[in-house]
Amino acid sequence: MESDQTDEAVRQQAVALVQRILDGAYDGEAGLYAHLDWLEQALQCRYVSDLIFWPDVPPTAQEVVRQALAFGPAIPRPRDCPPDRTNAAR
C-alpha cells in the first residue's frame, strides 16, 4: 500500500514538473536540464524529453507521464559498453 502511495506521489510530482516545462516555467537551460534529469530518473524513461518537445500531437502533462511510464525502465547498458557521454556537457 505504501508503495502505491509513493508511486502516486511521484506521478503527481512528475505531472506538475512536466506542466512547468510545457509552460516554460523553469530557470534557464540549467533549470530545464535539472527538471529533465529528475523526470528521467523518477519515471525511468530516457525519452521523456522527446515526449515533451517532439510529440506527434501537442501533449498534456498527464499524457507525457503516462507515455513515459508505459516505456518502462531503460535497457541497461552492457558491462563492456563505454559510458554514455551524450549529456556530459550539462
N, C-alpha and C positions, 0 to 999 in steps of 0.2 A: 504494500500500500504506500509506504513512504517513497519508494522508487517511482511510482506513478505520479505522486505529488511533485517530486523533484523533476521528472520528465516534463510535466505540465508547466512548472515554473520556468524551466529552461526554454520551452517552446514559446511561452509568453514573452520572455525576455528577447528571444530571437525575433519574434514578430515586431516588437517595439523597435528593436535595433534596425531591422530591415526597413521599417517605415521611416526612421530617421534618415537612412541612406537615400531612400526614394525621394524624401522631401529636401535633400541636400543640407540637412541639419547636422553637419559634422565639422570639426575644426581642421580644415585644410586636408591636404593629401595624407599627412601622418595620421590624422584622426580617422579618415576613411580606411586606411590600411589596418589600423588597430581594430576597427569595427569588423572588417572582413576577416581578420585573423581570428577574432573571438568567434564569429559565426562558423568559420571552417572547423574550428576545434569543437565547439559545442554541438554542431549538427553533424560532425564527422563527414563533411562534404567539401571536397576541394573545388567544386564547381559552383559554389554559391554566388560568386561574382558574375559568372556567366548568366545565372538565373535572374540576377538583378539588372545587369546592364545590356545583355544581348538576348532578351526573350523573344519568342515567336510573336507573342502579343503582350501589351503592357500588363505587368503582373500586379497583384495586390501583395502586401507583405505576407498575408496568410498563405497565399499560393506559393510564394518563394520558399517559405519554410516547409510547407507540405511537400513540395518537389524535392527540396534538399534532403529531407528525411527519407523520402522514397528511394533516393540513390543508395542509401546505406553507407557503411564505412568504406573509405577509400581502400583500394587494393594495396596491401603492404608492399614496400619495396624489397626486392630480393637482397639477401645479405651482401652479395658481392657487387651490388649496384652502387655507383658513387652517389653521394648526397645530392639532392635537388637544390640547385643554386639559383633557381628562377627568380626568387624574390629576395635574394641576398642584399640587394642594394637598398632595401627599405630601411 
